[in-house]
Amino acid sequence: MSPMFSSANVILPVPLHPKKLKKRGYNQSETFAQGIAESMKAESPINVLIRTYASETQTKKSRFARWKNVEEIFKITSPEKIQGKHVLLVDDVVTTGSTLEACANKILEVPDTKVSIATIASTIAH
């Protein structure tokens, strides 16, 4: 793990909408987050960050359309669990960053939070 993440004390996955979770059976990002939390001995509270709306697929959308699609679909349910914390937000794949940005913006609405991001893969060519 990068030293930049060493001060992270809460690990949160990018959530799936309950309908998609039921259909898929698991949230790959949640599994990733739990593994990181275990190895870092950090908290990984359940359902602090939730998806309130089942957005349509992002795969064929432009960057702006992706951002608009996820702009207001996330919610923090228990701000007291992340207030004053360094949150490591984890996702399986980053494409444009729109979903991660929307989640991070919600987390940063909670006073005294800091957000770092980790993903398994990126589709962005460098």
C-alpha positions in Angstrom: 0.0 0.0 0.0 1.2 3.5 -0.9 2.5 5.6 2.1 0.1 8.3 0.9 -2.7 6.1 2.2 -1.1 5.3 5.5 -3.2 7.8 7.4 -6.5 6.5 6.0 -8.6 5.2 8.9 -11.9 4.5 7.1 -12.2 2.5 3.9 -15.4 2.9 1.9 -16.3 1.1 -1.3 -18.2 2.7 -4.2 -21.7 1.3 -3.5 -24.0 -0.5 -5.9 -27.7 0.2 -5.9 -29.6 -2.6 -4.0 -31.3 -3.8 -7.2 -28.0 -4.2 -9.0 -26.4 -5.8 -5.9 -29.2 -8.4 -5.8 -28.9 -9.1 -9.5 -25.1 -9.4 -9.4 -24.9 -11.1 -5.9 -21.8 -9.1 -4.7 -20.1 -5.8 -4.9 -16.6 -6.3 -6.2 -15.5 -2.9 -4.8 -16.8 -3.9 -1.3 -14.7 -7.1 -1.4 -11.7 -5.0 -2.4 -12.4 -2.5 0.4 -12.7 -5.2 3.1 -9.4 -6.7 2.1 -7.7 -3.3 2.2 -9.3 -2.5 5.6 -8.1 -5.8 7.0 -4.5 -5.3 5.9 -4.5 -1.6 7.1 -6.3 -2.4 10.3 -8.8 0.3 9.4 -12.6 0.6 9.8 -14.8 -0.3 6.9 -18.3 0.6 8.1 -21.2 -0.8 6.1 -23.7 1.4 4.3 -22.2 4.8 5.3 -22.1 5.7 1.6 -25.1 4.5 -0.4 -26.4 4.7 -3.9 -29.9 6.2 -3.7 -30.8 5.8 -7.4 -30.2 3.0 -9.9 -28.5 5.0 -12.7 -28.4 3.7 -16.2 -25.2 2.1 -17.6 -22.3 4.5 -18.1 -20.5 2.5 -20.7 -21.6 4.4 -23.8 -21.8 7.9 -22.3 -19.4 10.9 -22.7 -17.5 12.2 -19.7 -20.0 15.0 -19.1 -23.0 12.6 -19.5 -21.4 10.2 -17.0 -20.9 13.0 -14.5 -24.5 14.2 -14.9 -25.7 10.6 -14.6 -24.1 10.2 -11.1 -24.0 13.8 -9.9 -26.7 13.4 -7.2 -27.1 9.6 -6.7 -25.0 9.1 -3.6 -25.7 9.8 0.0 -23.9 9.7 3.4 -26.2 8.0 5.9 -24.0 8.2 9.0 -21.7 11.3 8.8 -20.6 10.8 12.4 -18.7 7.6 11.3 -16.5 9.6 8.9 -16.3 13.0 10.4 -12.7 14.0 11.1 -11.4 10.9 9.2 -9.2 10.2 6.2 -11.4 8.1 4.0 -9.9 5.8 1.4 -12.6 5.4 -1.3 -12.2 2.3 -3.4 -13.6 1.2 -6.7 -12.9 -1.7 -9.1 -12.3 0.3 -12.3 -11.9 4.0 -13.0 -13.0 5.1 -16.5 -13.6 8.9 -16.4 -13.6 9.3 -12.6 -17.2 10.6 -12.6 -18.5 8.1 -10.1 -15.5 8.5 -7.8 -15.8 12.3 -8.0 -19.5 12.1 -7.1 -18.8 9.9 -4.1 -15.8 12.0 -3.0 -17.9 15.1 -3.2 -20.5 13.6 -0.8 -17.8 12.5 1.6 -16.2 15.9 1.6 -19.5 17.5 2.6 -18.9 16.0 6.0 -16.8 18.3 8.1 -13.1 17.6 8.6 -12.8 14.7 6.1 -10.1 13.9 3.7 -10.5 11.6 0.7 -8.0 9.4 -1.1 -8.9 7.0 -3.9 -7.7 3.5 -4.8 -8.8 1.4 -7.8 -7.9 -2.0 -9.0 -7.7 -0.9 -12.7 -8.0 2.1 -15.0 -9.2 2.4 -18.5 -7.5 5.8 -18.9 -4.5 5.5 -21.3 -1.5 7.5 -20.3 
